[in-house]
C-alpha cells in the first residue's frame, strides 16, 4: 500500500508516462483509439477504484470531440490502423 507521499510522487510520473505513450500511439492507432485510451487511463488514475465512470467519460469525450472536430469543423485526424 502506497503512502500519501508516495502516491503524490507517483501520480505526476504516471501522468507524464501516459502522455508520452499517447504521443507515441497517436499516429499508429489513430485519433479515436489513442485518445480513448489516453483519457481512460487519466480518468482511471484519478479514481482508481471505479471502472464504469472513466469508461463512460472517455467514450463521451472521444465521441463529442470527433463530432465537433471531424464532422462539424471537418478537421482530419490520423486514422491509424483501424481506418474509421
ZAMAR-390221 format. One line per field, with one value per atom (N, C-alpha, C): x, y, z; residue number from 1; atom name; residue in one letter. Coordinates in steps of 0.02 Angstrom, whole numbers, plus 50000, padded with zeros to 5 digits. Layout:
<atoms>
x c(X, ...)
y c(Y, ...)
z c(Z, ...)
resi c(NUM, ...)
name c(CA, ...)
resn c(A, ...)
</atoms>
This chain:
<atoms>
x c(50043, 50000, 50045, 50030, 50069, 50048, 50096, 50081, 50056, 50031, 50006, 50062, 50121, 50179, 50201, 50202, 50220, 50171, 50107, 50056, 50062, 50077, 50086, 50146, 50196, 50253, 50239, 50198, 50185, 50137, 50087, 50036, 50065, 50107, 50137, 50180, 50216, 50257, 50214, 50160, 50115, 50079, 50061, 50029, 50077, 50139, 50189, 50199, 50201, 50209, 50150, 50090, 50029, 50029, 50050, 50053, 50105, 50161, 50213, 50188, 50154, 50126, 50074, 50035, 49985, 50018, 50071, 50107, 50135, 50161, 50189, 50135, 50076, 50024, 49974, 49978, 49928, 49928, 49985, 49989, 49972, 50004, 49990, 49918, 49891, 49823, 49769, 49784, 49735, 49705, 49666, 49639, 49592, 49543, 49491, 49518, 49552, 49576, 49630, 49676, 49730, 49702, 49656, 49627, 49583, 49546, 49506, 49550, 49604, 49649, 49682, 49704, 49735, 49688, 49628, 49580, 49560, 49550, 49530, 49582, 49646, 49698, 49705, 49696, 49699, 49640, 49580, 49522, 49528, 49556, 49565, 49617, 49666, 49717, 49686, 49637, 49606, 49556, 49524, 49478, 49496, 49546, 49572, 49524, 49475, 49432, 49372, 49358, 49299, 49320, 49277, 49290, 49238, 49176, 49122, 49125, 49137, 49139, 49196, 49257, 49310, 49294, 49264, 49246, 49195, 49143, 49089, 49115, 49154, 49182, 49228, 49272, 49318, 49281, 49233, 49195, 49155, 49126, 49087, 49131, 49189, 49234, 49260, 49278, 49303, 49249, 49189, 49134, 49119, 49114, 49099, 49154, 49216, 49271, 49275, 49259, 49257, 49202, 49144, 49088, 49104, 49133, 49149, 49204, 49259, 49317, 49314, 49294, 49297, 49235, 49176, 49114, 49097, 49093, 49070, 49124, 49185, 49239, 49279, 49267, 49299, 49375, 49401, 49473, 49490, 49549, 49570, 49616, 49601, 49642, 49675, 49731, 49761, 49712, 49702, 49655, 49685, 49749, 49783, 49766, 49776, 49766, 49693, 49648, 49577, 49537, 49561, 49531, 49459, 49440, 49374, 49380)
y c(49941, 50000, 50062, 50107, 50169, 50219, 50253, 50307, 50367, 50416, 50477, 50512, 50515, 50547, 50509, 50442, 50401, 50409, 50413, 50423, 50492, 50542, 50610, 50614, 50572, 50570, 50527, 50476, 50430, 50458, 50495, 50520, 50565, 50614, 50655, 50613, 50564, 50521, 50480, 50450, 50411, 50454, 50514, 50561, 50576, 50588, 50601, 50540, 50482, 50420, 50407, 50418, 50410, 50460, 50521, 50572, 50554, 50528, 50507, 50449, 50402, 50345, 50370, 50420, 50448, 50478, 50514, 50544, 50490, 50437, 50383, 50342, 50335, 50293, 50331, 50397, 50437, 50421, 50420, 50405, 50333, 50284, 50214, 50192, 50212, 50191, 50235, 50299, 50346, 50386, 50436, 50482, 50447, 50411, 50384, 50335, 50281, 50235, 50264, 50303, 50331, 50380, 50422, 50471, 50437, 50386, 50349, 50318, 50285, 50254, 50306, 50361, 50415, 50441, 50458, 50485, 50433, 50371, 50318, 50310, 50306, 50297, 50358, 50418, 50478, 50480, 50465, 50463, 50407, 50350, 50294, 50310, 50349, 50371, 50415, 50455, 50500, 50463, 50410, 50369, 50296, 50272, 50204, 50147, 50156, 50100, 50092, 50140, 50137, 50124, 50087, 50071, 50102, 50102, 50124, 50199, 50239, 50312, 50333, 50310, 50328, 50303, 50244, 50217, 50260, 50279, 50321, 50391, 50420, 50487, 50487, 50438, 50434, 50426, 50381, 50370, 50432, 50466, 50527, 50582, 50593, 50646, 50631, 50568, 50550, 50559, 50536, 50544, 50617, 50656, 50727, 50765, 50750, 50784, 50763, 50700, 50677, 50714, 50719, 50754, 50827, 50860, 50931, 50942, 50908, 50923, 50889, 50827, 50791, 50802, 50802, 50809, 50882, 50920, 50989, 51035, 51032, 51076, 51046, 50983, 50946, 50946, 50937, 50928, 50855, 50842, 50774, 50751, 50693, 50662, 50601, 50580, 50517, 50459, 50418, 50363, 50302, 50294, 50237, 50173, 50118, 50052, 50032, 50066, 50047, 50080, 50135, 50169, 50192, 50218, 50249, 50322)
z c(50000, 50000, 50000, 49954, 49949, 50002, 50028, 50075, 50035, 50070, 50037, 49999, 50030, 49999, 49936, 49941, 49884, 49826, 49842, 49790, 49759, 49799, 49773, 49725, 49734, 49689, 49628, 49635, 49581, 49529, 49550, 49503, 49449, 49464, 49410, 49362, 49389, 49347, 49300, 49326, 49284, 49232, 49251, 49204, 49146, 49162, 49110, 49066, 49096, 49059, 49013, 49036, 48996, 48938, 48951, 48899, 48845, 48867, 48820, 48777, 48808, 48770, 48719, 48738, 48692, 48630, 48641, 48584, 48538, 48567, 48527, 48490, 48520, 48490, 48447, 48447, 48410, 48335, 48304, 48231, 48215, 48249, 48230, 48245, 48302, 48319, 48288, 48280, 48256, 48314, 48296, 48346, 48395, 48370, 48414, 48466, 48447, 48500, 48545, 48517, 48557, 48609, 48588, 48634, 48686, 48665, 48713, 48767, 48747, 48796, 48841, 48811, 48849, 48903, 48883, 48932, 48983, 48961, 49008, 49063, 49044, 49094, 49139, 49112, 49155, 49203, 49179, 49223, 49275, 49254, 49299, 49353, 49334, 49382, 49437, 49418, 49467, 49512, 49486, 49526, 49518, 49554, 49542, 49556, 49599, 49618, 49571, 49529, 49487, 49414, 49378, 49308, 49261, 49281, 49236, 49221, 49271, 49261, 49214, 49223, 49174, 49103, 49099, 49033, 48998, 49033, 49004, 48988, 49033, 49021, 48960, 48956, 48899, 48834, 48832, 48772, 48752, 48800, 48787, 48758, 48788, 48765, 48695, 48682, 48616, 48562, 48576, 48528, 48516, 48570, 48563, 48526, 48542, 48507, 48434, 48419, 48350, 48312, 48342, 48308, 48297, 48346, 48339, 48288, 48294, 48252, 48184, 48182, 48119, 48076, 48107, 48069, 48058, 48112, 48106, 48076, 48103, 48079, 48021, 48006, 47951, 47955, 48015, 48025, 48012, 47989, 47977, 48032, 48059, 48111, 48081, 48110, 48089, 48099, 48047, 48053, 48084, 48079, 48109, 48075, 48110, 48080, 48076, 48110, 48110, 48054, 48027, 47969, 47978, 48038, 48044, 48056)
resi c(1, 1, 1, 2, 2, 2, 3, 3, 3, 4, 4, 4, 5, 5, 5, 6, 6, 6, 7, 7, 7, 8, 8, 8, 9, 9, 9, 10, 10, 10, 11, 11, 11, 12, 12, 12, 13, 13, 13, 14, 14, 14, 15, 15, 15, 16, 16, 16, 17, 17, 17, 18, 18, 18, 19, 19, 19, 20, 20, 20, 21, 21, 21, 22, 22, 22, 23, 23, 23, 24, 24, 24, 25, 25, 25, 26, 26, 26, 27, 27, 27, 28, 28, 28, 29, 29, 29, 30, 30, 30, 31, 31, 31, 32, 32, 32, 33, 33, 33, 34, 34, 34, 35, 35, 35, 36, 36, 36, 37, 37, 37, 38, 38, 38, 39, 39, 39, 40, 40, 40, 41, 41, 41, 42, 42, 42, 43, 43, 43, 44, 44, 44, 45, 45, 45, 46, 46, 46, 47, 47, 47, 48, 48, 48, 49, 49, 49, 50, 50, 50, 51, 51, 51, 52, 52, 52, 53, 53, 53, 54, 54, 54, 55, 55, 55, 56, 56, 56, 57, 57, 57, 58, 58, 58, 59, 59, 59, 60, 60, 60, 61, 61, 61, 62, 62, 62, 63, 63, 63, 64, 64, 64, 65, 65, 65, 66, 66, 66, 67, 67, 67, 68, 68, 68, 69, 69, 69, 70, 70, 70, 71, 71, 71, 72, 72, 72, 73, 73, 73, 74, 74, 74, 75, 75, 75, 76, 76, 76, 77, 77, 77, 78, 78, 78, 79, 79, 79, 80, 80, 80, 81, 81, 81, 82, 82, 82, 83, 83, 83, 84, 84, 84)
name c(N, CA, C, N, CA, C, N, CA, C, N, CA, C, N, CA, C, N, CA, C, N, CA, C, N, CA, C, N, CA, C, N, CA, C, N, CA, C, N, CA, C, N, CA, C, N, CA, C, N, CA, C, N, CA, C, N, CA, C, N, CA, C, N, CA, C, N, CA, C, N, CA, C, N, CA, C, N, CA, C, N, CA, C, N, CA, C, N, CA, C, N, CA, C, N, CA, C, N, CA, C, N, CA, C, N, CA, C, N, CA, C, N, CA, C, N, CA, C, N, CA, C, N, CA, C, N, CA, C, N, CA, C, N, CA, C, N, CA, C, N, CA, C, N, CA, C, N, CA, C, N, CA, C, N, CA, C, N, CA, C, N, CA, C, N, CA, C, N, CA, C, N, CA, C, N, CA, C, N, CA, C, N, CA, C, N, CA, C, N, CA, C, N, CA, C, N, CA, C, N, CA, C, N, CA, C, N, CA, C, N, CA, C, N, CA, C, N, CA, C, N, CA, C, N, CA, C, N, CA, C, N, CA, C, N, CA, C, N, CA, C, N, CA, C, N, CA, C, N, CA, C, N, CA, C, N, CA, C, N, CA, C, N, CA, C, N, CA, C, N, CA, C, N, CA, C, N, CA, C, N, CA, C, N, CA, C, N, CA, C, N, CA, C)
resn c(X, X, X, X, X, X, X, X, X, X, X, X, X, X, X, X, X, X, X, X, X, X, X, X, X, X, X, X, X, X, X, X, X, X, X, X, X, X, X, X, X, X, X, X, X, X, X, X, X, X, X, X, X, X, X, X, X, X, X, X, X, X, X, X, X, X, X, X, X, X, X, X, X, X, X, X, X, X, X, X, X, X, X, X, X, X, X, X, X, X, X, X, X, X, X, X, X, X, X, X, X, X, X, X, X, X, X, X, X, X, X, X, X, X, X, X, X, X, X, X, X, X, X, X, X, X, X, X, X, X, X, X, X, X, X, X, X, X, X, X, X, X, X, X, X, X, X, X, X, X, X, X, X, X, X, X, X, X, X, X, X, X, X, X, X, X, X, X, X, X, X, X, X, X, X, X, X, X, X, X, X, X, X, X, X, X, X, X, X, X, X, X, X, X, X, X, X, X, X, X, X, X, X, X, X, X, X, X, X, X, X, X, X, X, X, X, X, X, X, X, X, X, X, X, X, X, X, X, X, X, X, X, X, X, X, X, X, X, X, X, X, X, X, X, X, X, X, X, X, X, X, X)
</atoms>
